[in-house]
């Protein structure tokens, strides 16, 4: 039971450094507002004609779900004129999203996946928004691609919003990971998970076993190890995979575990996006005492070269992720 009732706005304000002048703090407020708006629409997804297909095909070549479109547009419409940002980038848009010249430019960059796991919308499985915040690399110029293509280690904040049985907003500004649950009656996010840390020993491993034959021998041997086969130091884990990255990540953050979406024979970079999925989650897991890797090196150190580049992802308890790297080195 949390002993104090604290809104996310109060918590953000209390965490800001003395020297802050509010721009960054207000950007986090904006994201909390976005979360409430998307939650409102998502919670009613089954009640209004917002399910089904929007018809448009997004950069990912997938059929865009209407909630995808709504979430993407909400984030842009709330953040593009607030004066906090110099540029944005979204999974749903091929190019960077400049701040219109009529609006004041800010000092930060927002990258986001507006609604990850959208294929789960129509079957009422939890879905999520993932975001990351960088500083603009050149304070004088309006936002450019160079401002977006920064390594995740340079993030100043990252987080996600989980739309499930309840709506949670989890974020870090480099001072630990904290979770807030939306009280629908108050319309407020209240502190519910302070200083989230990966527990030991881990409880789960999360991957799509249907792709086992597509993986390298090292990843196949790693999977066998996770299942308790082989040497004595194998962990005792249960398998959980819901096919929605934010939901799988959040459960593993609370209970301990590893999520992996490895490279495949015909998909050498796997499926997960570096800029607005793996990068922000790697920042968070690092803050929670864990580690994220592409199988060879820390996700935090990978410099993006393309907005939508994919990366193999192993993320969770450091001992489990390092073990994946050791199996892959044997390939
Ligand atoms: P698969 C959803 O489309 C997503 O990007 C992630 O949320 C999820 O972890 C993954 O794809 C599921 O992919 O190939 O196992 O269905």
py3Dmol code that shows the C-alpha trace and the ligand (Angstrom):
import py3Dmol

protein = """\
ATOM      1  CA  UNK A   1       0.000   0.000   0.000  1.00  0.00           C
ATOM      2  CA  UNK A   2       1.469   3.363  -1.007  1.00  0.00           C
ATOM      3  CA  UNK A   3       1.483   5.594   2.128  1.00  0.00           C
ATOM      4  CA  UNK A   4       1.179   8.878   0.233  1.00  0.00           C
ATOM      5  CA  UNK A   5      -1.230  10.074  -2.430  1.00  0.00           C
ATOM      6  CA  UNK A   6       0.826  11.893  -5.055  1.00  0.00           C
ATOM      7  CA  UNK A   7      -0.187  12.946  -8.551  1.00  0.00           C
ATOM      8  CA  UNK A   8       2.240  12.555 -11.425  1.00  0.00           C
ATOM      9  CA  UNK A   9       2.348  16.322 -11.853  1.00  0.00           C
ATOM     10  CA  UNK A  10       3.416  16.801  -8.208  1.00  0.00           C
ATOM     11  CA  UNK A  11       6.002  14.012  -8.506  1.00  0.00           C
ATOM     12  CA  UNK A  12       7.471  15.431 -11.733  1.00  0.00           C
ATOM     13  CA  UNK A  13       7.627  18.909 -10.184  1.00  0.00           C
ATOM     14  CA  UNK A  14       9.314  17.616  -7.005  1.00  0.00           C
ATOM     15  CA  UNK A  15      11.898  15.680  -9.057  1.00  0.00           C
ATOM     16  CA  UNK A  16      12.921  18.552 -11.292  1.00  0.00           C
ATOM     17  CA  UNK A  17      16.366  20.035 -10.507  1.00  0.00           C
ATOM     18  CA  UNK A  18      16.488  23.450  -8.819  1.00  0.00           C
ATOM     19  CA  UNK A  19      17.982  24.907 -11.987  1.00  0.00           C
ATOM     20  CA  UNK A  20      15.054  23.700 -14.131  1.00  0.00           C
ATOM     21  CA  UNK A  21      13.054  26.345 -15.914  1.00  0.00           C
ATOM     22  CA  UNK A  22      10.009  24.176 -16.519  1.00  0.00           C
ATOM     23  CA  UNK A  23      10.311  23.275 -20.209  1.00  0.00           C
ATOM     24  CA  UNK A  24      11.202  19.630 -19.565  1.00  0.00           C
ATOM     25  CA  UNK A  25       8.742  19.364 -16.676  1.00  0.00           C
ATOM     26  CA  UNK A  26       5.941  20.756 -18.809  1.00  0.00           C
ATOM     27  CA  UNK A  27       6.793  18.303 -21.607  1.00  0.00           C
ATOM     28  CA  UNK A  28       6.239  15.423 -19.171  1.00  0.00           C
ATOM     29  CA  UNK A  29       2.919  17.031 -18.156  1.00  0.00           C
ATOM     30  CA  UNK A  30       1.943  17.107 -21.853  1.00  0.00           C
ATOM     31  CA  UNK A  31       2.685  13.400 -22.186  1.00  0.00           C
ATOM     32  CA  UNK A  32       0.551  12.628 -19.135  1.00  0.00           C
ATOM     33  CA  UNK A  33      -2.298  14.547 -20.800  1.00  0.00           C
ATOM     34  CA  UNK A  34      -1.832  12.570 -24.010  1.00  0.00           C
ATOM     35  CA  UNK A  35      -2.014   9.373 -21.962  1.00  0.00           C
ATOM     36  CA  UNK A  36      -5.391  10.388 -20.522  1.00  0.00           C
ATOM     37  CA  UNK A  37      -6.792  11.235 -23.945  1.00  0.00           C
ATOM     38  CA  UNK A  38      -5.653   7.967 -25.519  1.00  0.00           C
ATOM     39  CA  UNK A  39      -6.864   6.023 -22.466  1.00  0.00           C
ATOM     40  CA  UNK A  40     -10.287   7.626 -22.782  1.00  0.00           C
ATOM     41  CA  UNK A  41     -10.555   6.539 -26.408  1.00  0.00           C
ATOM     42  CA  UNK A  42      -8.965   3.110 -25.849  1.00  0.00           C
ATOM     43  CA  UNK A  43     -11.206   2.279 -22.891  1.00  0.00           C
ATOM     44  CA  UNK A  44     -14.216   2.872 -25.115  1.00  0.00           C
ATOM     45  CA  UNK A  45     -12.709   1.200 -28.179  1.00  0.00           C
ATOM     46  CA  UNK A  46     -15.301  -1.549 -28.048  1.00  0.00           C
ATOM     47  CA  UNK A  47     -18.154   0.917 -27.678  1.00  0.00           C
ATOM     48  CA  UNK A  48     -17.687   3.301 -30.520  1.00  0.00           C
ATOM     49  CA  UNK A  49     -16.967   2.749 -34.129  1.00  0.00           C
ATOM     50  CA  UNK A  50     -13.230   3.079 -33.728  1.00  0.00           C
ATOM     51  CA  UNK A  51     -12.283  -0.545 -34.138  1.00  0.00           C
ATOM     52  CA  UNK A  52     -11.449  -2.052 -37.417  1.00  0.00           C
ATOM     53  CA  UNK A  53      -9.375  -0.634 -40.121  1.00  0.00           C
ATOM     54  CA  UNK A  54      -8.681   3.005 -40.868  1.00  0.00           C
ATOM     55  CA  UNK A  55      -7.884   1.979 -44.391  1.00  0.00           C
ATOM     56  CA  UNK A  56      -4.612   3.892 -44.531  1.00  0.00           C
ATOM     57  CA  UNK A  57      -1.362   1.942 -44.774  1.00  0.00           C
ATOM     58  CA  UNK A  58       1.402   3.366 -42.555  1.00  0.00           C
ATOM     59  CA  UNK A  59       5.167   3.354 -43.056  1.00  0.00           C
ATOM     60  CA  UNK A  60       5.286  -0.128 -41.583  1.00  0.00           C
ATOM     61  CA  UNK A  61       3.205  -1.464 -44.443  1.00  0.00           C
ATOM     62  CA  UNK A  62       0.680  -2.662 -41.912  1.00  0.00           C
ATOM     63  CA  UNK A  63      -2.999  -1.823 -42.015  1.00  0.00           C
ATOM     64  CA  UNK A  64      -3.367   1.128 -39.652  1.00  0.00           C
ATOM     65  CA  UNK A  65      -5.886   0.645 -36.901  1.00  0.00           C
ATOM     66  CA  UNK A  66      -8.012   3.732 -36.208  1.00  0.00           C
ATOM     67  CA  UNK A  67      -6.623   3.977 -32.655  1.00  0.00           C
ATOM     68  CA  UNK A  68      -3.111   4.116 -34.124  1.00  0.00           C
ATOM     69  CA  UNK A  69      -4.114   7.122 -36.174  1.00  0.00           C
ATOM     70  CA  UNK A  70      -5.860   8.747 -33.223  1.00  0.00           C
ATOM     71  CA  UNK A  71      -2.915   8.229 -30.850  1.00  0.00           C
ATOM     72  CA  UNK A  72      -0.389   9.521 -33.372  1.00  0.00           C
ATOM     73  CA  UNK A  73      -2.455  12.629 -34.109  1.00  0.00           C
ATOM     74  CA  UNK A  74      -3.148  13.294 -30.399  1.00  0.00           C
ATOM     75  CA  UNK A  75       0.543  13.308 -29.546  1.00  0.00           C
ATOM     76  CA  UNK A  76       1.429  15.609 -32.444  1.00  0.00           C
ATOM     77  CA  UNK A  77      -1.481  18.011 -31.858  1.00  0.00           C
ATOM     78  CA  UNK A  78      -0.712  18.349 -28.142  1.00  0.00           C
ATOM     79  CA  UNK A  79       3.064  18.629 -28.479  1.00  0.00           C
ATOM     80  CA  UNK A  80       3.734  20.501 -31.739  1.00  0.00           C
ATOM     81  CA  UNK A  81       2.784  23.998 -30.521  1.00  0.00           C
ATOM     82  CA  UNK A  82       3.769  23.801 -26.831  1.00  0.00           C
ATOM     83  CA  UNK A  83       7.194  25.355 -27.347  1.00  0.00           C
ATOM     84  CA  UNK A  84       8.999  22.433 -25.691  1.00  0.00           C
ATOM     85  CA  UNK A  85      10.146  20.586 -28.817  1.00  0.00           C
ATOM     86  CA  UNK A  86      12.356  21.200 -31.840  1.00  0.00           C
ATOM     87  CA  UNK A  87      11.297  18.022 -33.716  1.00  0.00           C
ATOM     88  CA  UNK A  88       9.374  14.751 -33.323  1.00  0.00           C
ATOM     89  CA  UNK A  89       9.518  11.278 -34.887  1.00  0.00           C
ATOM     90  CA  UNK A  90       6.740   8.682 -34.888  1.00  0.00           C
ATOM     91  CA  UNK A  91       6.508   5.016 -35.908  1.00  0.00           C
ATOM     92  CA  UNK A  92       3.485   5.995 -37.969  1.00  0.00           C
ATOM     93  CA  UNK A  93       5.257   8.631 -40.084  1.00  0.00           C
ATOM     94  CA  UNK A  94       7.940   8.069 -42.695  1.00  0.00           C
ATOM     95  CA  UNK A  95       9.834  11.322 -42.056  1.00  0.00           C
ATOM     96  CA  UNK A  96      10.613  13.486 -39.016  1.00  0.00           C
ATOM     97  CA  UNK A  97       7.783  15.761 -37.799  1.00  0.00           C
ATOM     98  CA  UNK A  98       9.041  19.364 -37.829  1.00  0.00           C
ATOM     99  CA  UNK A  99       7.613  22.030 -35.519  1.00  0.00           C
ATOM    100  CA  UNK A 100       5.593  24.441 -37.717  1.00  0.00           C
ATOM    101  CA  UNK A 101       7.420  27.743 -38.220  1.00  0.00           C
ATOM    102  CA  UNK A 102       4.494  29.648 -36.654  1.00  0.00           C
ATOM    103  CA  UNK A 103       5.154  27.944 -33.317  1.00  0.00           C
ATOM    104  CA  UNK A 104       7.978  28.607 -30.821  1.00  0.00           C
ATOM    105  CA  UNK A 105      10.773  26.033 -31.002  1.00  0.00           C
ATOM    106  CA  UNK A 106      11.825  24.198 -27.849  1.00  0.00           C
ATOM    107  CA  UNK A 107      14.938  22.401 -26.662  1.00  0.00           C
ATOM    108  CA  UNK A 108      13.777  18.758 -26.742  1.00  0.00           C
ATOM    109  CA  UNK A 109      13.131  15.933 -29.205  1.00  0.00           C
ATOM    110  CA  UNK A 110      10.231  13.518 -28.774  1.00  0.00           C
ATOM    111  CA  UNK A 111      10.352  10.061 -30.405  1.00  0.00           C
ATOM    112  CA  UNK A 112       7.397   7.730 -29.959  1.00  0.00           C
ATOM    113  CA  UNK A 113       5.500   4.642 -30.982  1.00  0.00           C
ATOM    114  CA  UNK A 114       1.966   5.945 -30.533  1.00  0.00           C
ATOM    115  CA  UNK A 115       0.287   2.596 -30.071  1.00  0.00           C
ATOM    116  CA  UNK A 116       2.506  -0.475 -30.093  1.00  0.00           C
ATOM    117  CA  UNK A 117       0.848  -3.863 -30.338  1.00  0.00           C
ATOM    118  CA  UNK A 118      -2.060  -2.352 -32.230  1.00  0.00           C
ATOM    119  CA  UNK A 119      -2.970  -5.736 -33.744  1.00  0.00           C
ATOM    120  CA  UNK A 120      -4.185  -6.587 -30.224  1.00  0.00           C
ATOM    121  CA  UNK A 121      -6.709  -3.740 -30.146  1.00  0.00           C
ATOM    122  CA  UNK A 122      -9.609  -5.726 -31.565  1.00  0.00           C
ATOM    123  CA  UNK A 123      -9.076  -8.648 -29.182  1.00  0.00           C
ATOM    124  CA  UNK A 124      -8.896  -6.458 -26.077  1.00  0.00           C
ATOM    125  CA  UNK A 125      -5.310  -7.335 -25.187  1.00  0.00           C
ATOM    126  CA  UNK A 126      -3.217  -4.622 -23.483  1.00  0.00           C
ATOM    127  CA  UNK A 127      -1.458  -2.184 -25.815  1.00  0.00           C
ATOM    128  CA  UNK A 128       0.966   0.632 -25.174  1.00  0.00           C
ATOM    129  CA  UNK A 129       2.607   3.908 -26.119  1.00  0.00           C
ATOM    130  CA  UNK A 130       6.421   4.146 -25.908  1.00  0.00           C
ATOM    131  CA  UNK A 131       8.280   7.479 -25.825  1.00  0.00           C
ATOM    132  CA  UNK A 132      11.786   8.864 -25.508  1.00  0.00           C
ATOM    133  CA  UNK A 133      13.037  12.432 -24.997  1.00  0.00           C
ATOM    134  CA  UNK A 134      16.400  13.785 -26.199  1.00  0.00           C
ATOM    135  CA  UNK A 135      17.909  17.266 -26.082  1.00  0.00           C
ATOM    136  CA  UNK A 136      18.204  19.037 -29.443  1.00  0.00           C
ATOM    137  CA  UNK A 137      21.818  18.754 -30.608  1.00  0.00           C
ATOM    138  CA  UNK A 138      21.889  22.325 -31.971  1.00  0.00           C
ATOM    139  CA  UNK A 139      19.840  24.797 -29.937  1.00  0.00           C
ATOM    140  CA  UNK A 140      19.890  27.450 -32.674  1.00  0.00           C
ATOM    141  CA  UNK A 141      18.561  25.440 -35.581  1.00  0.00           C
ATOM    142  CA  UNK A 142      15.034  24.104 -35.982  1.00  0.00           C
ATOM    143  CA  UNK A 143      14.872  20.362 -35.523  1.00  0.00           C
ATOM    144  CA  UNK A 144      16.701  18.150 -37.993  1.00  0.00           C
ATOM    145  CA  UNK A 145      17.164  14.419 -38.581  1.00  0.00           C
ATOM    146  CA  UNK A 146      20.462  14.665 -36.669  1.00  0.00           C
ATOM    147  CA  UNK A 147      18.518  15.672 -33.554  1.00  0.00           C
ATOM    148  CA  UNK A 148      16.525  12.432 -33.742  1.00  0.00           C
ATOM    149  CA  UNK A 149      19.270   9.953 -34.650  1.00  0.00           C
ATOM    150  CA  UNK A 150      20.921   9.951 -31.220  1.00  0.00           C
ATOM    151  CA  UNK A 151      22.041   6.836 -29.268  1.00  0.00           C
ATOM    152  CA  UNK A 152      19.650   5.782 -26.468  1.00  0.00           C
ATOM    153  CA  UNK A 153      22.398   6.499 -23.911  1.00  0.00           C
ATOM    154  CA  UNK A 154      21.760  10.226 -24.640  1.00  0.00           C
ATOM    155  CA  UNK A 155      18.073  10.041 -23.714  1.00  0.00           C
ATOM    156  CA  UNK A 156      17.091  12.455 -20.930  1.00  0.00           C
ATOM    157  CA  UNK A 157      13.825  10.603 -20.289  1.00  0.00           C
ATOM    158  CA  UNK A 158      11.851   7.604 -21.501  1.00  0.00           C
ATOM    159  CA  UNK A 159       8.656   5.834 -20.606  1.00  0.00           C
ATOM    160  CA  UNK A 160       5.557   4.004 -21.673  1.00  0.00           C
ATOM    161  CA  UNK A 161       1.824   4.104 -21.157  1.00  0.00           C
ATOM    162  CA  UNK A 162       0.135   0.717 -20.721  1.00  0.00           C
ATOM    163  CA  UNK A 163      -3.537   0.551 -21.658  1.00  0.00           C
ATOM    164  CA  UNK A 164      -4.782  -2.571 -19.917  1.00  0.00           C
ATOM    165  CA  UNK A 165      -6.979  -3.529 -16.965  1.00  0.00           C
ATOM    166  CA  UNK A 166      -5.946  -0.083 -15.763  1.00  0.00           C
ATOM    167  CA  UNK A 167      -3.914   2.632 -17.451  1.00  0.00           C
ATOM    168  CA  UNK A 168      -0.366   3.021 -16.177  1.00  0.00           C
ATOM    169  CA  UNK A 169       2.251   5.598 -17.056  1.00  0.00           C
ATOM    170  CA  UNK A 170       5.809   4.491 -16.256  1.00  0.00           C
ATOM    171  CA  UNK A 171       8.762   6.812 -16.866  1.00  0.00           C
ATOM    172  CA  UNK A 172      12.306   7.689 -15.831  1.00  0.00           C
ATOM    173  CA  UNK A 173      14.285  10.922 -16.083  1.00  0.00           C
ATOM    174  CA  UNK A 174      17.446   9.151 -14.939  1.00  0.00           C
ATOM    175  CA  UNK A 175      16.399   9.184 -11.273  1.00  0.00           C
ATOM    176  CA  UNK A 176      14.877   5.716 -11.062  1.00  0.00           C
ATOM    177  CA  UNK A 177      11.731   4.277 -12.656  1.00  0.00           C
ATOM    178  CA  UNK A 178       8.316   5.283 -11.339  1.00  0.00           C
ATOM    179  CA  UNK A 179       4.792   4.153 -12.173  1.00  0.00           C
ATOM    180  CA  UNK A 180       1.479   5.976 -11.944  1.00  0.00           C
ATOM    181  CA  UNK A 181      -2.011   4.501 -12.218  1.00  0.00           C
ATOM    182  CA  UNK A 182      -4.837   6.523 -13.760  1.00  0.00           C
ATOM    183  CA  UNK A 183      -7.759   7.142 -11.402  1.00  0.00           C
ATOM    184  CA  UNK A 184     -10.569   7.407 -13.925  1.00  0.00           C
ATOM    185  CA  UNK A 185     -12.912   9.276 -11.542  1.00  0.00           C
ATOM    186  CA  UNK A 186     -10.326  11.929 -10.645  1.00  0.00           C
ATOM    187  CA  UNK A 187      -8.720  11.957 -14.092  1.00  0.00           C
ATOM    188  CA  UNK A 188      -5.370  11.919 -12.288  1.00  0.00           C
ATOM    189  CA  UNK A 189      -2.335   9.636 -12.530  1.00  0.00           C
ATOM    190  CA  UNK A 190      -1.491   8.670  -8.929  1.00  0.00           C
ATOM    191  CA  UNK A 191       1.892   7.307  -7.803  1.00  0.00           C
ATOM    192  CA  UNK A 192       1.509   3.531  -7.512  1.00  0.00           C
ATOM    193  CA  UNK A 193       4.985   2.093  -8.211  1.00  0.00           C
ATOM    194  CA  UNK A 194       7.877   4.168  -6.837  1.00  0.00           C
ATOM    195  CA  UNK A 195      11.502   3.203  -7.603  1.00  0.00           C
ATOM    196  CA  UNK A 196      10.708   0.130  -9.715  1.00  0.00           C
ATOM    197  CA  UNK A 197      13.619  -2.331  -9.728  1.00  0.00           C
ATOM    198  CA  UNK A 198      13.941  -5.669 -11.489  1.00  0.00           C
ATOM    199  CA  UNK A 199      13.477  -8.398  -8.842  1.00  0.00           C
ATOM    200  CA  UNK A 200      15.819 -11.361  -8.450  1.00  0.00           C
ATOM    201  CA  UNK A 201      15.405 -14.196  -9.164  1.00  0.00           C
ATOM    202  CA  UNK A 202      13.514 -13.575 -12.423  1.00  0.00           C
ATOM    203  CA  UNK A 203      10.209 -15.330 -13.025  1.00  0.00           C
ATOM    204  CA  UNK A 204       9.609 -15.316 -16.801  1.00  0.00           C
ATOM    205  CA  UNK A 205      11.071 -15.528 -20.250  1.00  0.00           C
ATOM    206  CA  UNK A 206       9.138 -14.051 -23.170  1.00  0.00           C
ATOM    207  CA  UNK A 207       9.600 -14.955 -26.825  1.00  0.00           C
ATOM    208  CA  UNK A 208       7.606 -16.285 -29.768  1.00  0.00           C
ATOM    209  CA  UNK A 209       8.513 -19.990 -29.867  1.00  0.00           C
ATOM    210  CA  UNK A 210       6.811 -20.347 -33.256  1.00  0.00           C
ATOM    211  CA  UNK A 211       9.922 -18.815 -34.817  1.00  0.00           C
ATOM    212  CA  UNK A 212      12.401 -21.229 -33.196  1.00  0.00           C
ATOM    213  CA  UNK A 213      13.510 -22.703 -36.549  1.00  0.00           C
ATOM    214  CA  UNK A 214      14.330 -19.206 -37.850  1.00  0.00           C
ATOM    215  CA  UNK A 215      16.896 -18.517 -35.092  1.00  0.00           C
ATOM    216  CA  UNK A 216      20.655 -19.096 -34.972  1.00  0.00           C
ATOM    217  CA  UNK A 217      21.954 -22.175 -33.107  1.00  0.00           C
ATOM    218  CA  UNK A 218      23.149 -19.853 -30.320  1.00  0.00           C
ATOM    219  CA  UNK A 219      19.658 -18.413 -29.759  1.00  0.00           C
ATOM    220  CA  UNK A 220      18.137 -21.914 -29.975  1.00  0.00           C
ATOM    221  CA  UNK A 221      20.606 -23.155 -27.325  1.00  0.00           C
ATOM    222  CA  UNK A 222      19.855 -20.075 -25.189  1.00  0.00           C
ATOM    223  CA  UNK A 223      16.152 -20.928 -25.359  1.00  0.00           C
ATOM    224  CA  UNK A 224      16.843 -24.516 -24.317  1.00  0.00           C
ATOM    225  CA  UNK A 225      18.890 -23.153 -21.369  1.00  0.00           C
ATOM    226  CA  UNK A 226      15.996 -20.891 -20.327  1.00  0.00           C
ATOM    227  CA  UNK A 227      13.774 -24.002 -20.385  1.00  0.00           C
ATOM    228  CA  UNK A 228      16.073 -25.670 -17.853  1.00  0.00           C
ATOM    229  CA  UNK A 229      17.874 -27.972 -20.273  1.00  0.00           C
ATOM    230  CA  UNK A 230      21.650 -28.357 -20.040  1.00  0.00           C
ATOM    231  CA  UNK A 231      23.942 -27.236 -17.264  1.00  0.00           C
ATOM    232  CA  UNK A 232      23.008 -26.844 -13.641  1.00  0.00           C
ATOM    233  CA  UNK A 233      22.953 -23.030 -13.534  1.00  0.00           C
ATOM    234  CA  UNK A 234      19.820 -22.978 -15.714  1.00  0.00           C
ATOM    235  CA  UNK A 235      17.141 -20.739 -14.138  1.00  0.00           C
ATOM    236  CA  UNK A 236      13.644 -21.897 -13.177  1.00  0.00           C
ATOM    237  CA  UNK A 237      11.399 -19.743 -15.352  1.00  0.00           C
ATOM    238  CA  UNK A 238       7.881 -19.777 -16.697  1.00  0.00           C
ATOM    239  CA  UNK A 239       7.047 -18.727 -20.267  1.00  0.00           C
ATOM    240  CA  UNK A 240       4.830 -15.686 -20.797  1.00  0.00           C
ATOM    241  CA  UNK A 241       4.351 -13.982 -24.186  1.00  0.00           C
ATOM    242  CA  UNK A 242       1.355 -11.820 -25.002  1.00  0.00           C
ATOM    243  CA  UNK A 243       2.531 -10.401 -28.333  1.00  0.00           C
ATOM    244  CA  UNK A 244       2.374  -6.824 -27.050  1.00  0.00           C
ATOM    245  CA  UNK A 245       5.835  -5.456 -26.237  1.00  0.00           C
ATOM    246  CA  UNK A 246       4.762  -2.926 -23.596  1.00  0.00           C
ATOM    247  CA  UNK A 247       2.641  -5.517 -21.748  1.00  0.00           C
ATOM    248  CA  UNK A 248       5.409  -8.144 -21.849  1.00  0.00           C
ATOM    249  CA  UNK A 249       8.017  -5.582 -20.794  1.00  0.00           C
ATOM    250  CA  UNK A 250       5.899  -4.269 -17.901  1.00  0.00           C
ATOM    251  CA  UNK A 251       5.167  -7.732 -16.504  1.00  0.00           C
ATOM    252  CA  UNK A 252       8.846  -8.658 -16.660  1.00  0.00           C
ATOM    253  CA  UNK A 253       9.818  -5.362 -15.002  1.00  0.00           C
ATOM    254  CA  UNK A 254       7.503  -6.178 -12.091  1.00  0.00           C
ATOM    255  CA  UNK A 255       8.329  -9.903 -11.774  1.00  0.00           C
ATOM    256  CA  UNK A 256      11.780 -10.216 -13.340  1.00  0.00           C
ATOM    257  CA  UNK A 257      12.545 -11.891 -16.615  1.00  0.00           C
ATOM    258  CA  UNK A 258      13.826 -11.530 -20.144  1.00  0.00           C
ATOM    259  CA  UNK A 259      12.013 -10.570 -23.356  1.00  0.00           C
ATOM    260  CA  UNK A 260      13.727 -11.370 -26.621  1.00  0.00           C
ATOM    261  CA  UNK A 261      12.915 -10.874 -30.267  1.00  0.00           C
ATOM    262  CA  UNK A 262      16.080 -12.148 -31.973  1.00  0.00           C
ATOM    263  CA  UNK A 263      17.419 -11.895 -35.484  1.00  0.00           C
ATOM    264  CA  UNK A 264      15.961 -14.456 -37.918  1.00  0.00           C
ATOM    265  CA  UNK A 265      17.494 -16.018 -41.041  1.00  0.00           C
ATOM    266  CA  UNK A 266      15.480 -13.689 -43.315  1.00  0.00           C
ATOM    267  CA  UNK A 267      15.193 -10.826 -40.800  1.00  0.00           C
ATOM    268  CA  UNK A 268      18.795 -10.145 -39.633  1.00  0.00           C
ATOM    269  CA  UNK A 269      17.609  -7.150 -37.584  1.00  0.00           C
ATOM    270  CA  UNK A 270      14.561  -8.806 -36.068  1.00  0.00           C
ATOM    271  CA  UNK A 271      11.331  -6.800 -35.746  1.00  0.00           C
ATOM    272  CA  UNK A 272      11.618  -4.307 -32.877  1.00  0.00           C
ATOM    273  CA  UNK A 273      12.404  -0.689 -33.770  1.00  0.00           C
ATOM    274  CA  UNK A 274      15.524   0.881 -32.259  1.00  0.00           C
ATOM    275  CA  UNK A 275      14.561   4.556 -32.061  1.00  0.00           C
ATOM    276  CA  UNK A 276      11.116   4.481 -30.427  1.00  0.00           C
ATOM    277  CA  UNK A 277      10.853   0.953 -28.982  1.00  0.00           C
ATOM    278  CA  UNK A 278      14.148  -0.732 -27.997  1.00  0.00           C
ATOM    279  CA  UNK A 279      15.991   2.510 -27.146  1.00  0.00           C
ATOM    280  CA  UNK A 280      13.514   3.974 -24.641  1.00  0.00           C
ATOM    281  CA  UNK A 281      12.921   0.547 -23.054  1.00  0.00           C
ATOM    282  CA  UNK A 282      16.686   0.004 -22.783  1.00  0.00           C
ATOM    283  CA  UNK A 283      16.985   3.346 -20.931  1.00  0.00           C
ATOM    284  CA  UNK A 284      14.224   2.241 -18.543  1.00  0.00           C
ATOM    285  CA  UNK A 285      15.559  -1.261 -17.881  1.00  0.00           C
ATOM    286  CA  UNK A 286      19.018   0.196 -17.196  1.00  0.00           C
ATOM    287  CA  UNK A 287      17.450   2.551 -14.634  1.00  0.00           C
ATOM    288  CA  UNK A 288      15.674  -0.466 -13.091  1.00  0.00           C
ATOM    289  CA  UNK A 289      18.951  -2.405 -12.696  1.00  0.00           C
ATOM    290  CA  UNK A 290      18.695  -4.481 -15.869  1.00  0.00           C
ATOM    291  CA  UNK A 291      20.330  -4.585 -19.304  1.00  0.00           C
ATOM    292  CA  UNK A 292      19.339  -4.571 -22.973  1.00  0.00           C
ATOM    293  CA  UNK A 293      21.398  -5.952 -25.850  1.00  0.00           C
ATOM    294  CA  UNK A 294      21.165  -6.694 -29.558  1.00  0.00           C
ATOM    295  CA  UNK A 295      22.963  -9.950 -28.766  1.00  0.00           C
ATOM    296  CA  UNK A 296      26.418  -8.382 -29.000  1.00  0.00           C
ATOM    297  CA  UNK A 297      26.389  -4.941 -27.328  1.00  0.00           C
ATOM    298  CA  UNK A 298      24.278  -2.615 -25.227  1.00  0.00           C
ATOM    299  CA  UNK A 299      21.283  -1.149 -27.036  1.00  0.00           C
ATOM    300  CA  UNK A 300      22.195   2.147 -25.320  1.00  0.00           C
ATOM    301  CA  UNK A 301      25.310   2.456 -27.482  1.00  0.00           C
ATOM    302  CA  UNK A 302      23.739   1.873 -30.901  1.00  0.00           C
ATOM    303  CA  UNK A 303      23.655   5.071 -32.969  1.00  0.00           C
ATOM    304  CA  UNK A 304      20.560   5.012 -35.216  1.00  0.00           C
ATOM    305  CA  UNK A 305      21.177   5.580 -38.924  1.00  0.00           C
ATOM    306  CA  UNK A 306      17.535   5.398 -39.985  1.00  0.00           C
ATOM    307  CA  UNK A 307      14.325   6.494 -38.246  1.00  0.00           C
ATOM    308  CA  UNK A 308      12.706   3.080 -38.601  1.00  0.00           C
ATOM    309  CA  UNK A 309      15.644   0.714 -38.329  1.00  0.00           C
ATOM    310  CA  UNK A 310      15.023  -2.565 -36.558  1.00  0.00           C
ATOM    311  CA  UNK A 311      17.299  -4.238 -34.003  1.00  0.00           C
ATOM    312  CA  UNK A 312      17.403  -7.690 -32.389  1.00  0.00           C
ATOM    313  CA  UNK A 313      16.375  -7.201 -28.746  1.00  0.00           C
ATOM    314  CA  UNK A 314      17.186  -9.076 -25.526  1.00  0.00           C
ATOM    315  CA  UNK A 315      15.992  -7.073 -22.498  1.00  0.00           C
ATOM    316  CA  UNK A 316      15.497  -7.750 -18.782  1.00  0.00           C
ATOM    317  CA  UNK A 317      17.540  -9.079 -15.869  1.00  0.00           C
ATOM    318  CA  UNK A 318      21.214  -8.543 -16.707  1.00  0.00           C
ATOM    319  CA  UNK A 319      22.232 -12.133 -15.857  1.00  0.00           C
ATOM    320  CA  UNK A 320      19.721 -13.493 -18.393  1.00  0.00           C
ATOM    321  CA  UNK A 321      20.647 -11.038 -21.130  1.00  0.00           C
ATOM    322  CA  UNK A 322      24.402 -11.550 -20.666  1.00  0.00           C
ATOM    323  CA  UNK A 323      23.781 -15.293 -20.962  1.00  0.00           C
ATOM    324  CA  UNK A 324      22.104 -14.688 -24.329  1.00  0.00           C
ATOM    325  CA  UNK A 325      25.213 -12.795 -25.480  1.00  0.00           C
ATOM    326  CA  UNK A 326      27.447 -15.698 -24.392  1.00  0.00           C
ATOM    327  CA  UNK A 327      25.367 -18.262 -26.327  1.00  0.00           C
ATOM    328  CA  UNK A 328      25.316 -16.006 -29.416  1.00  0.00           C
ATOM    329  CA  UNK A 329      29.099 -15.574 -29.274  1.00  0.00           C
ATOM    330  CA  UNK A 330      29.321 -19.354 -29.782  1.00  0.00           C
ATOM    331  CA  UNK A 331      27.522 -19.070 -33.149  1.00  0.00           C
TER     332      UNK A 331
END
"""
ligand_1 = """\
16
LIG
P 5.130 -11.418 -33.206
C 3.464 -5.783 -31.998
O 3.176 -5.789 -33.389
C 4.969 -5.924 -31.842
O 5.639 -4.926 -32.506
C 5.324 -5.934 -30.360
O 4.419 -5.216 -29.590
C 5.306 -7.402 -30.018
O 6.208 -7.721 -28.973
C 5.729 -8.069 -31.322
O 5.369 -7.188 -32.372
C 5.022 -9.385 -31.533
O 5.515 -9.914 -32.752
O 5.946 -11.627 -34.471
O 5.560 -12.338 -32.080
O 3.644 -11.421 -33.415
"""
view = py3Dmol.view(width=600, height=400)
view.addModel(protein, "pdb")
view.setStyle({"model": 0}, {"cartoon": {"style": "trace"}})
view.addModel(ligand_1, "xyz")
view.setStyle({"model": 1}, {"stick": {}})
view.zoomTo()
view.show()
